[in-house]
């Protein structure tokens, strides 16, 4: 790659957290033993990495696994949820509490038309387009890397990872996520 990213010892993963500035009984911090970055990552493309935790995760009421989608899942038309501690508006600070936003998954052409014309950014198969066309509802700075999850029946699926947007849910610009279904083979072949 063109850059050097920090080694595992520089990372910790905190699970079960709600208020980012307070130590809560629901949270546990894990060390990271290995990190695998996508070798083709560049700007807006292939924005994904996998981390191996140093010990098994204890599942409880606040820490649960999420289902992986199948390759055929598009999630198009579904209302899904993005979560994070990012800014609530472009000129605000990050949130202290975990926030969530419900948004709709669009065909990628919706994001391609918006981002290519305005920012000269192409939207590809490895992207997932979701948000609102009206604006005011979506992810913002500080939410990157967070989960984008969709519910089918009684199960939640990891549809994407927050990647980029227009600058906090601007009108006409849904957000762009890393599409998990595109990377299922890469995830399965990654040996951590």
C-alpha positions as CSV (number, residue, x, y, z in Angstrom):
1,X,0.0,0.0,0.0
2,X,0.9,3.6,-0.3
3,X,0.7,4.2,3.4
4,X,1.5,2.5,6.7
5,X,-1.3,1.8,9.0
6,X,-0.8,1.2,12.8
7,X,0.0,-2.3,14.0
8,X,-2.4,-4.3,16.2
9,X,-0.8,-3.0,19.4
10,X,-2.2,0.5,18.6
11,X,-5.8,-0.7,18.5
12,X,-8.4,-1.6,21.2
13,X,-12.0,-2.6,20.6
14,X,-14.6,-1.6,23.1
15,X,-17.8,-3.6,23.0
16,X,-21.1,-2.9,24.8
17,X,-20.5,0.9,25.1
18,X,-23.2,3.4,25.1
19,X,-21.8,6.6,26.6
20,X,-18.4,7.1,25.1
21,X,-17.1,9.3,27.9
22,X,-18.3,7.2,30.9
23,X,-17.1,3.7,32.0
24,X,-20.2,1.6,32.1
25,X,-20.8,-1.9,33.5
26,X,-22.1,-3.0,30.0
27,X,-18.8,-2.4,28.2
28,X,-15.6,-4.5,27.8
29,X,-12.4,-3.5,26.0
30,X,-10.4,-6.1,24.0
31,X,-6.9,-5.9,22.7
32,X,-6.3,-6.6,19.0
33,X,-3.9,-9.4,18.0
34,X,-4.0,-9.1,14.2
35,X,-5.2,-6.6,11.6
36,X,-5.8,-7.3,8.0
37,X,-6.3,-4.3,5.7
38,X,-7.7,-4.7,2.2
39,X,-4.7,-4.4,-0.1
40,X,-6.7,-2.5,-2.7
41,X,-7.9,0.3,-0.3
42,X,-7.6,3.7,-1.8
43,X,-9.7,6.8,-1.0
44,X,-13.3,5.7,-1.5
45,X,-12.7,2.1,-2.6
46,X,-12.3,-1.1,-0.7
47,X,-12.7,0.6,2.7
48,X,-12.6,-2.5,4.9
49,X,-10.3,-4.2,7.4
50,X,-10.6,-7.2,9.7
51,X,-9.4,-7.3,13.3
52,X,-8.8,-10.4,15.4
53,X,-9.3,-9.9,19.1
54,X,-6.8,-11.2,21.6
55,X,-9.5,-13.3,23.4
56,X,-13.0,-14.6,22.7
57,X,-15.9,-12.2,23.2
58,X,-18.3,-12.8,26.1
59,X,-21.8,-12.5,24.7
60,X,-24.4,-10.9,26.9
61,X,-27.5,-8.6,26.7
62,X,-25.4,-5.7,25.4
63,X,-22.9,-7.6,23.3
64,X,-24.2,-9.9,20.5
65,X,-23.0,-11.1,17.2
66,X,-24.6,-10.0,13.9
67,X,-25.4,-12.3,11.0
68,X,-23.4,-12.1,7.8
69,X,-25.5,-11.6,4.6
70,X,-25.5,-14.0,1.7
71,X,-23.9,-12.9,-1.7
72,X,-27.4,-12.4,-3.2
73,X,-28.6,-9.9,-0.5
74,X,-28.9,-6.4,-1.9
75,X,-31.1,-4.9,0.9
76,X,-32.5,-2.5,-1.7
77,X,-35.7,-0.8,-0.5
78,X,-35.2,-1.9,3.1
79,X,-35.1,0.5,6.0
80,X,-31.9,-0.2,7.8
81,X,-29.9,1.3,10.7
82,X,-26.6,3.1,10.9
83,X,-25.0,3.7,14.3
84,X,-22.2,5.7,15.7
85,X,-20.8,8.4,17.9
86,X,-20.2,10.9,15.0
87,X,-21.2,14.5,14.8
88,X,-24.9,15.3,14.8
89,X,-24.3,18.1,12.3
90,X,-21.3,19.3,10.3
91,X,-20.3,22.1,12.7
92,X,-21.1,20.2,15.9
93,X,-19.0,17.9,18.1
94,X,-19.2,14.2,18.1
95,X,-22.0,12.6,20.2
96,X,-21.3,11.3,23.7
97,X,-23.9,8.6,23.4
98,X,-24.4,6.0,20.7
99,X,-26.9,7.3,18.1
100,X,-28.8,5.5,15.4
101,X,-30.5,6.6,12.2
102,X,-33.0,4.6,10.1
103,X,-32.4,5.1,6.4
104,X,-33.5,3.4,3.2
105,X,-31.2,1.4,0.8
106,X,-31.2,2.7,-2.7
107,X,-29.9,1.3,-6.0
108,X,-26.2,2.4,-6.4
109,X,-27.2,4.6,-9.4
110,X,-28.8,7.1,-7.0
111,X,-25.4,7.7,-5.3
112,X,-23.4,7.5,-8.5
113,X,-25.5,10.2,-10.1
114,X,-25.1,12.5,-7.1
115,X,-21.4,11.9,-6.3
116,X,-20.0,11.6,-9.8
117,X,-21.6,14.8,-11.0
118,X,-20.7,16.9,-8.0
119,X,-17.4,15.3,-6.7
120,X,-16.2,13.1,-9.5
121,X,-16.4,10.1,-7.3
122,X,-17.6,6.9,-9.0
123,X,-19.8,4.4,-7.1
124,X,-19.0,0.8,-7.7
125,X,-20.3,-2.7,-6.8
126,X,-18.4,-2.6,-3.6
127,X,-20.4,0.4,-2.4
128,X,-23.9,0.5,-0.9
129,X,-26.0,3.6,-1.2
130,X,-28.4,4.4,1.6
131,X,-30.0,7.5,3.2
132,X,-32.6,10.0,2.2
133,X,-32.9,12.3,-0.8
134,X,-34.4,15.0,1.4
135,X,-31.2,15.2,3.5
136,X,-31.0,15.9,7.3
137,X,-30.8,12.2,8.2
138,X,-27.7,10.1,7.8
139,X,-24.1,9.5,9.0
140,X,-21.6,12.2,9.7
141,X,-17.9,12.7,10.6
142,X,-16.9,10.3,13.3
143,X,-19.3,7.5,12.2
144,X,-16.9,6.0,9.7
145,X,-16.3,2.3,10.1
146,X,-19.5,1.8,12.1
147,X,-22.1,-0.9,11.2
148,X,-24.9,-0.5,8.8
149,X,-27.4,-3.2,9.7
150,X,-30.6,-4.4,8.1
151,X,-33.3,-6.6,9.8
152,X,-34.9,-9.6,8.0
153,X,-37.4,-11.4,10.1
154,X,-36.0,-11.6,13.6
155,X,-32.3,-11.4,12.6
156,X,-30.0,-8.5,12.0
157,X,-27.5,-8.6,9.1
158,X,-24.4,-6.6,8.6
159,X,-25.1,-4.9,5.2
160,X,-22.3,-2.4,5.2
161,X,-19.7,-0.2,7.0
162,X,-20.0,3.5,7.1
163,X,-17.5,4.8,4.5
164,X,-18.2,8.4,3.2
165,X,-20.9,11.0,2.4
166,X,-21.3,14.5,1.2
167,X,-20.7,16.1,4.6
168,X,-23.4,15.1,7.0
169,X,-26.6,14.1,5.2
170,X,-26.9,16.9,2.6
171,X,-30.0,17.1,0.5
172,X,-29.7,14.9,-2.6
173,X,-26.7,12.9,-1.3
174,X,-27.4,9.6,0.4
175,X,-24.4,8.2,2.3
176,X,-22.1,5.5,0.9
177,X,-21.2,2.4,2.8
178,X,-18.8,-0.5,2.1
179,X,-21.0,-3.3,0.8
180,X,-20.3,-6.5,2.9
181,X,-21.7,-8.9,0.3
182,X,-19.0,-7.8,-2.2
183,X,-16.3,-8.8,0.3
184,X,-17.6,-12.1,1.6
185,X,-15.0,-14.1,-0.3
186,X,-12.2,-11.8,0.9
187,X,-13.5,-12.1,4.5
188,X,-13.7,-15.9,4.3
189,X,-10.2,-16.2,2.8
190,X,-8.6,-13.8,5.3
191,X,-6.5,-15.9,7.7
192,X,-6.1,-14.2,11.1
